[in-house]
Structures are given as structure tokens and as C-alpha cells.
Amino acid sequence: MTRNLQGRRILITGASSGIGKALAQQLAPLGAKLTLAARSEDKLTALASSLPGSPLVVPTDITQEDQRRRLLERSSEHFGGLDALVNNAGIASWAHFADSTEEILRRIMEVNFFAPAELLRSAIPFLVNGNQPAVVNVASMCGRRAMPAWSEYSASKYALCGLTEALRGELARFDIDILLIVPGLTSSEFSQHFLRSEGRAQIEYDKGMKPESVAAAIVNALRKNKTETWIGGDTQWMLRVNRWLPRLVDYLLARRVRKLYEAK
Ligand SMILES: NC(=O)c1ccc[n+]([C@@H]2O[C@H](COP(=O)([O-])OP(=O)(O)OC[C@H]3O[C@@H](n4cnc5c(N)ncnc54)[C@H](OP(=O)(O)O)[C@@H]3O)[C@@H](O)[C@H]2O)c1
């Protein structure tokens, strides 16, 4: 099955920066009718005014139930329905679990799991009447191989991956496709938004993929209806090695953490 994105009514969360913004910039010229959601109204308005097709801006904190409902209603009323939901908004914390807090764990689960899960549930009645309807869940390499110092984040993305797999069967009866996106390190504004940033390993965020590359892979996944898309060299090799040698990966990661913490 292929999907022509011309005229498709697509709602993107986390559209104010990084991957979500790049996705809007690639979908708008294809003729998609976009709804842009995030908390930063000024950034969404500036983005919408730079794009063809007059995207709809709906400032939304996805962790708030009333704001999620309003987002779906406004999008559906404005465009006369909904064809795709892209659950892209996300946050992270880069530090060790032992000295983290319950508040951080709950916040990450709220933004990365509970909010997209509930937005998805509420979107089903709208998507049922859509044209080749789809949900795109943006997870992470950490949702397929959890990593030290990304404990809360990995847990939230594993939960999103698990929900996605379970719903693939459930949503089939509504003819709604559910696509999983698994990016590796991306040079967006992600690291500037971390709740904590105390990991000791050196991560060169500026050497990550461009958000435009991730967005192009999402567009390709939507077009070709790809069930799961691994993006980036780091994702490809880590998930392949981990598939066959998970204990070796565990051992190497634990050794690395020990060294980092011995050194200080
Ligand atoms: N960057 C990476 O290395 C990487 C790797 C793998 C996966 N990912 C995933 O890719 C997705 C996009 O991340 P990015 O790299 O583009 O990061 P980003 O530049 O920080 O963008 C995150 C987006 O999420 C929005 N957001 C955060 N909290 C929100 C809330 N409560 N309600 C509504 N929107 C909210 C932000 O907008 P506002 O602040 O305006 O609300 C922003 O638009 C995330 O799910 C992330 O986990 C990123």
C-alpha cells in the first residue's frame, strides 16, 4: 500500500522545533493540510506563516486532557476530518536514575507515554473516518535498546513501542495503520530541553543526524506505510549488534559506566 500525502489532514505534535518542525516543512509543500501543536505559540505561528497551505496552529500542552481534546476538535473542524496523527513531542533527562527523582520519572512518562497514548485513543473516532488513516509514533533507539543515563527516557520510549505493537493488531479492525519511528542521535534542540544534563559520557549532539533527515524518513514511512523505521548509523549498528549479542552490549555499557565514574 502507498499513501499519497496530497490533501492529507495531518496533525503533528512537537511541531515548534527539531524533527516536528522539519516534518511540517517537508509535508506542507507536498500539499498536506497540517495542524501544528506544541506549547510555544510564537514559534508555531512563525513556522505556519513560512509554509504553504495555511497550516492550523493550535497551542497545546499535550499533558493536559482538555487541551488534547480541544486540539483534536479544532483540527477536525477546521479541515473536516483527520487522516494522520504524528505523536512526535518528547522530552528527556540525561543523568543517572539513582540520584534522579520521582517527579522527573513521572514528567517524562507523562510527556512521552501517557500524553501520546491518550491523544491516540481520543483520535481514533476521528481517524476511523479518515482517508488511509495512520498514527506515527516517534520513539527512539532507546526504545529498542535501553541505555545508561537514559533510564527514564528509555522506559518511556519502550512503553511507547509496546503500545504501538499492541495497537497494530487492535487498530487493524478500523483500518488505521500504526507506524513506529526509531531515530538515533539527532542534532535538534532536544539536549537544550533536558530535565537534567549530568551524564558523564561525551555525546556530540552537533554530530547527530539533521532533523531534516529524520523528517524525510518519516515522510517515506507514511508514503510506503512502513511498520518500523530505524534511522541513523548509530541505531542501525546498535540494534543489530544488540539483537544477536545483548549480553555483550550490557557488559560493554556497564564497563564504560564504571570507567566514567572511577575517573571522577
Ligand atoms: N534529538 C534526538 O537525538 C532524538 C533521538 C531519538 C528520538 N527523538 C525523539 O524525537 C522527538 C522530537 O524531538 P526533537 O529532537 O525534535 O526535540 P526538540 O527539538 O526538543 O523538540 C521537542 C518538541 O516537543 C514539544 N513538547 C515538549 N513538551 C511538550 C508538551 N508538554 N506539550 C506539547 N509539546 C511539547 C516541544 O515544543 P514546546 O516546547 O513548544 O512545547 C518541541 O516542539 C521526541 O519524541 C524525541 O524523543 C529525538
PDBQT file of the ligand as one rigid body, heavy atoms in Angstrom, charges set to zero:
ROOT
HETATM    1  N1  LIG A 301      17.084  14.546  19.186  1.00  0.00    +0.000 N 
HETATM    2  C1  LIG A 301      17.381  13.256  19.326  1.00  0.00    +0.000 C 
HETATM    3  O1  LIG A 301      18.566  12.878  19.439  1.00  0.00    +0.000 OA
HETATM    4  C2  LIG A 301      16.269  12.233  19.279  1.00  0.00    +0.000 A 
HETATM    5  C3  LIG A 301      16.625  10.896  19.077  1.00  0.00    +0.000 A 
HETATM    6  C4  LIG A 301      15.631   9.936  19.050  1.00  0.00    +0.000 A 
HETATM    7  C5  LIG A 301      14.305  10.306  19.215  1.00  0.00    +0.000 A 
HETATM    8  N2  LIG A 301      13.978  11.610  19.398  1.00  0.00    +0.000 N 
HETATM    9  C6  LIG A 301      12.563  11.938  19.599  1.00  0.00    +0.000 C 
HETATM   10  O2  LIG A 301      12.137  12.819  18.586  1.00  0.00    +0.000 OA
HETATM   11  C7  LIG A 301      11.047  13.608  19.063  1.00  0.00    +0.000 C 
HETATM   12  C8  LIG A 301      11.287  15.065  18.711  1.00  0.00    +0.000 C 
HETATM   13  O3  LIG A 301      12.461  15.506  19.391  1.00  0.00    +0.000 OA
HETATM   14  P1  LIG A 301      13.442  16.630  18.805  1.00  0.00    +0.000 P 
HETATM   15  O4  LIG A 301      14.766  16.013  18.686  1.00  0.00    +0.000 OA
HETATM   16  O5  LIG A 301      12.829  17.292  17.656  1.00  0.00    +0.000 OA
HETATM   17  O6  LIG A 301      13.490  17.604  20.099  1.00  0.00    +0.000 OA
HETATM   18  P2  LIG A 301      13.093  19.156  20.306  1.00  0.00    +0.000 P 
HETATM   19  O7  LIG A 301      13.731  19.997  19.266  1.00  0.00    +0.000 OA
HETATM   20  O8  LIG A 301      13.374  19.421  21.748  1.00  0.00    +0.000 OA
HETATM   21  O9  LIG A 301      11.512  19.164  20.062  1.00  0.00    +0.000 OA
HETATM   22  C9  LIG A 301      10.614  18.653  21.024  1.00  0.00    +0.000 C 
HETATM   23  C10 LIG A 301       9.219  19.157  20.716  1.00  0.00    +0.000 C 
HETATM   24  O10 LIG A 301       8.316  18.636  21.698  1.00  0.00    +0.000 OA
HETATM   25  C11 LIG A 301       7.491  19.696  22.148  1.00  0.00    +0.000 C 
HETATM   26  N3  LIG A 301       6.993  19.439  23.503  1.00  0.00    +0.000 N 
HETATM   27  C12 LIG A 301       7.709  19.149  24.623  1.00  0.00    +0.000 A 
HETATM   28  N4  LIG A 301       6.885  19.032  25.669  1.00  0.00    +0.000 NA
HETATM   29  C13 LIG A 301       5.623  19.243  25.210  1.00  0.00    +0.000 A 
HETATM   30  C14 LIG A 301       4.340  19.275  25.813  1.00  0.00    +0.000 A 
HETATM   31  N5  LIG A 301       4.155  19.059  27.134  1.00  0.00    +0.000 N 
HETATM   32  N6  LIG A 301       3.259  19.542  25.032  1.00  0.00    +0.000 NA
HETATM   33  C15 LIG A 301       3.406  19.780  23.718  1.00  0.00    +0.000 A 
HETATM   34  N7  LIG A 301       4.589  19.758  23.086  1.00  0.00    +0.000 NA
HETATM   35  C16 LIG A 301       5.684  19.513  23.835  1.00  0.00    +0.000 A 
HETATM   36  C17 LIG A 301       8.381  20.937  22.066  1.00  0.00    +0.000 C 
HETATM   37  O11 LIG A 301       7.614  22.119  21.911  1.00  0.00    +0.000 OA
HETATM   38  P3  LIG A 301       7.256  23.186  23.069  1.00  0.00    +0.000 P 
HETATM   39  O12 LIG A 301       8.436  23.289  23.974  1.00  0.00    +0.000 OA
HETATM   40  O13 LIG A 301       6.956  24.419  22.288  1.00  0.00    +0.000 OA
HETATM   41  O14 LIG A 301       6.040  22.644  23.737  1.00  0.00    +0.000 OA
HETATM   42  C18 LIG A 301       9.117  20.668  20.760  1.00  0.00    +0.000 C 
HETATM   43  O15 LIG A 301       8.349  21.110  19.669  1.00  0.00    +0.000 OA
HETATM   44  C19 LIG A 301      10.951  13.326  20.562  1.00  0.00    +0.000 C 
HETATM   45  O16 LIG A 301       9.887  12.432  20.826  1.00  0.00    +0.000 OA
HETATM   46  C20 LIG A 301      12.275  12.661  20.894  1.00  0.00    +0.000 C 
HETATM   47  O17 LIG A 301      12.171  11.782  21.988  1.00  0.00    +0.000 OA
HETATM   48  C21 LIG A 301      14.931  12.581  19.433  1.00  0.00    +0.000 A 
ENDROOT
TORSDOF 0
